[in-house]
Amino acid sequence: MALEVQWYDCLCLAIVASAVIGSIWVIISREGGEHREDRTRYESLLLVAPPDGEGGVGTVPGIGHVGKAQLWMSCWRGLHPAWLLGLRLVAMVTMIGALSWDMLTYDASILVYYTEWTFTLVIVYFAIATLISAHGCWIYSKQQITESEEDNGFLKSDFEQNRHATLTFRKTKNMDVIRLQSHHEREVTEKRAGFWGYTLQIVYQTSASASVLTDVVFWGLLVPFLSSEHFSLNLIMGCMHSLNVIFLLLDTALNDLPFPAFRMAYFVLWSCTYVIFQWILHACGFSWWPYPFLELATPWAPLWYFCMALIHIPCYALYWLIVKAKNTFLPKVFPDAFVRSS
C-alpha cells in the first residue's frame, strides 16, 4: 500500500523539523561552551573541562554550570545527603513498581504512549541520581573522617608543642600545605560534574517539564472532557499521571540542581523524538494513533501540531518558575538553613 502524503502532512513535517533544528542550534550554542567578554569557555555536556594548566576552559561558571557536589548535596544546610539518597531510591523503586503494574494491567503496547515514555524517563533520572547520591554519601563520609583525623592531629600537636616545637612547626606547615591542596582539589572537583553529572541534569529538566505536560493534558483535558465510553479513570492511571510530578517536586525541594531556561531544547527534542517514532510506526503499517491530535489524516493536523509545540513553553516555564520561587523566597524565609542553587 503506497504512502499518501498531503499538503498538511508537509506542514506538520515542517513544524517538527523546525523544532528539531532550533533545539539542536540552542544546544550547540549553549552547551558547546558559553562565551563571555574574556572569551573563556565553560564546561558542559558537549565540552568537558581539561586538567588545570592545559587551558581552554575558564574557572568562572556559566549559566548552565553544574557543580559536582550539587548532584548529591541538599539545598538545606546541615541536611545529610543520605536523605536525598533515600528519597531518590524510594522514588525509583515505587515508580518501577507502578510501571510494571501498568504493563501487567494492559500489555507492553502501553509503551507507545507519551505518558509511559516520560514515566520511564523519570525512572532513569532517579536511577542515575540514586547512584550519584550513593557515591556522594561515600565522599561525604570520607570528608567527615578526614576532618576528624585533622582535628585529632591538631590536638596532639598542641599537647606536644612545648616538647617538640620544631617538629610541631614542620607538621603544622605540612598539614597546611595538605589542607590547601585538598581545598584546591575539592574546589576543582566541585567545578566538574562530568558526563554523567550533566546527563543527570539534562534528564532532570527534560523529565520534569515532560511530566508537567503529560499531567496537565491528562487532568486538564482528558479527564474532564473525554467521554466515559472511550475513557474511564482508574487507580493505575491516576498513579501514572501523579507519581512522576510528586516525586520530582519532592526531589526539587531537597536538591541543589539549577534549572536554566535554555535546556528547554532537550524537552522539545524529547517530544519531537516521540512524534517521529509515531510517524515511523505508521509508515510501517501501524494504523492506530495513541493521541487523536497526532493524526495526520486531517487538514487540521498542522494546527494541532502547532498548538502542541506552543504548549511546551508554559509547561517548561511552570517548572522553571517553581525552581525560581524556591531559590527566591526560601532564602528569605530560611536565611540560615537554605543554600541557594547556583
N, C-alpha and C positions, 0 to 999 in steps of 0.2 A: 504494500500500500504506500503510495507516494505521500511525502510530507508536504502539506499545503501551507504556504506562507502568505499571509495577508499584510496589508499595509500597516495595520495596527500592531501586528507582531513585530514589525521592524521598529516601530516606535518604542515598544516595550524593550526590545533589544538595545536600542539607543539609550534608554533611561538607565538600564542596568550597566551597560558598558561605560557610560559617563560616570556613574557612581564608582565603579571599579578603578577607572583611570584616575579620577580625582583622589580617591583614597590612597592609591599607590603613590601618587605625587606627594601627598601630605606626609606619608610615612617616610619616603626617601628624603624629603627636605627637612623633616624634623628629627626623625630617628637616626638619620645618616650622619648626624653631628650638627649641633646648633652653633651658629656663628655670632660672635659679638664684635664690638669695635676693636678689641685686641686680637681678633682673628684666631682665638683659641677654639678648640672643638672639644665637645664633651662626650663622655661615654654613653652609649645607648645600646639597644639590641643589635643594631647594624654596625656599631662602632665600639669595639672593646678597647679600653684604655691599655696602652703598653706599659711596661715596667717603668719605674721612675728613672729619669735620666735619658730616656730614649726619645722624649718629645712627642709632639703630635696631639696630645690631649691636655687641656688646661686643668688647673686644680680647682677652678670655680664651677660649682654645679650649675647645670642648665635647668630649664623649666621641667623637662621630663626626667630629671635625675632621680634615681632610686638608690639610696644607700643600702649597703648590705645588712646593717643592723635593723633597718626599717622593715625588713621582710619578716622578722620574728619578734621584734620588740613591740611592746604595747605603747600606745599614746598616753597611758596613765602612769605617772611616775610612781615607782615603788611596786608596781604590779608585776609579779613574777611571770616570765614568758611561758611558763607551763600552763597558765590559764588560757592563753591564746592557743597553745598546742592542743589542750583538751577540747576546746570549742571546735577547732578545725577537725579533729579526729571524730568527735561525735557527729558533726555535720556530715562528714564523708560517709560514715557507716550508715547513718539514718537515710541519707539520700540514695545510697546504693540499694538499701532495702526497699525504698519507695519505688525506685525504677524497676527493680526486679518484680515487685508486686504488680506494677503497671503492665509489664510484659507477660506475666502469668495470667492476669485478668483478661487481657486481649490476646495479642501474639506479637511476634517480632516485627510485624508490619507496622506496629505503632511507632516505630522509629522513623517513619517517613514524616512525622510531624515536627514542626519547628520547636514545639514545646519540649519534646524529648531530646532534640539536638541541644537546646540550651540547657536543659536539666543535666545532660551528660557533661556539658562544658563546665558547669558549676562543680560537678563531682571532680572533674580533672583539676580545677582550681584548688579545691580543698585537699586533694591528694598531694599535689605538689607543695601546697602550703604546709601540710602536716609534716612532710619530710624535711622541709626547710626549717620549720619550727623545732622539730626534734633535734636537728643539727645545731640550731641556735641555742637550745637549752643546754646542750653539751658544752658549747663555747661559753655560755654564761656561767655554768658550774666551774669550768676551768679558771675563769677570771676571778670568781669568788675565792677559790682555793689559793690562787696566786697572791691575791691581795692579803689573805690571811697569813700566808707564809711571810710576806714582806713585813707585815705588822709585827710578827713574832721576831723577825730578824732585827728590826729597829729596837725592840725592847731589849733584846740580848745585847745589842751594841751599846745601848745606854748603860746597861748594868756593868759592862766591862770597860767602860770608857776610861776610867782612871788608870786601869792597869795596862791597857793596850791602846794608848792614844794614837800612835802612828798607824797601827793595824786597823783601828776603827775608822780613821780618816780614809784609808785606802778602800775599805769595804763600803763606806758611805759613798765615796766617789764612784766606785764601780757600780753600785746599785743605782745611783743617779743616772749613770750612762745607760744601764739596762732599762730603767724605767722610761728614760727618754726615747730609747729605741723602741720599746714596747708601745709607747704612746704614738710614736710615728707610724709603726706598723699597723696599729689598730686604726689610726686615722686614715691611712691609705686603704686598708681593707674595707672600712665603712664607706668609702667613696666608690667601691666597685661591687655592684650587685652581681655582675657576671651574667652569662647567658640565661641560666635558669631563673635568676632573680628578675630579669626583665621579662622573661616568659611568664613568670607568675604575675607580674604587674599587668601585662597586656591581657592575660586570660581573666584576671580580676575585673578590669574595666569593661572588657567585652561581655563577660557573663553577667555582670551587674546590670548593664544597660539592656541587654537582651532579655533578662528576666523581667525587667520593668515592662518591656514591650509585650511579652507573652502574657503577663498577668493583667496588664491594663486591657489588652484586647479581650482576654477571656472574661474577666469580671465586669468590664465596662461595656462590651458589645455582645459577646456570645451568650452569656448567662441571662441578661435582661431581655434580649430581642430574638434569640433563636427559638423557633417553635419546639414544643415538647415532643413532637412526632419524630424529629431528627436529632434531638439532643436532650439528655437528661443528666443532671448533675448528681454525681455520687462521691463517696469519700475519697477514692483514689484520685479522681480528677481534681478535687479540692486540694489534696496534698501536693499534686504535681504542679499546681499553679499558686502555691503559697510557701512551701518549704524553701524554695530557692531564694526568694526575696527575704524571708525571715532570717535564715542563716547568714545570708550576705550582709544584712543590716547589723546583725549581732557582731559579725566579724569586723565590719566597718567601725562599730562603736569601740572596739578594742585595738584594732591595728593602727599602724603608723604610716600606711601607704598613701602616697599622693594620688590625685585624680585629675591630671592635666586634660584640658579640653581637646587638644589636637588628637588624642588617641581615640576619639570617636571614629576615626578612619578604620580602625580594626573592627568596630561594631558594624559599620557599613559593609566591610568586606565579608564579615561573617554571614550577614543576611544575604548578600549577593551570592555567596557560595551555596547557600541553601536553595536559592531560586534557580541557579544554574543546574544544581543537582536535580531539581524537579523537571527542568526542561529536558535534561538528558534521559530521565526515566520515561517521559512522554515521547521522546524521539525514538525510544526503544520499544514502544508499543504500550506503555502504561497509560490507561485511559482515564483514571480517576484522579481528581485534584484534592489534596487534603484540605485546602482552603479555597473557597469559591473566588476570592479576589485574585488568585494566581492564574485562573483560567485565561487562556489566550484566545479562545474561540468567540470573542465578542468585541465589537468596536469600542466598548467601554473599558477594555483592558488597559490601555495607556493611562487613563485617568486613575484607575485603581492603583497601578504601579507607581504613578507619580505621588499619590496620596500616601502610599505605604513608605515611599522614600522620605517624604516630609515628616512622617510621624517619628522617624528615628531621632530627629532633632530634639523634640520635647522629652522623649524617653531618656535620652542620654543626659539632657540638661537637668532633669529631675534628680537623677542620682548625683550629678555633679553639684547641684545645689545642696543636697543632703550633706555631702562631704564638706562643702564650703561652709555651711552653717555649723557643722561640728567644729571646724577649725577657727571659726569666728567667734561663736558665742561661748563655747565650753571653756576656753582660756579665761574669759571674763568671769564666768561663774565659779570655776575651779582654778584660780591662778597658780596655786601651789601644787596641784595634783595633775594637771593636764599638760602634756607636751605637744605642741602644735606640729603637725606634719609639715615637712619642708616642701 
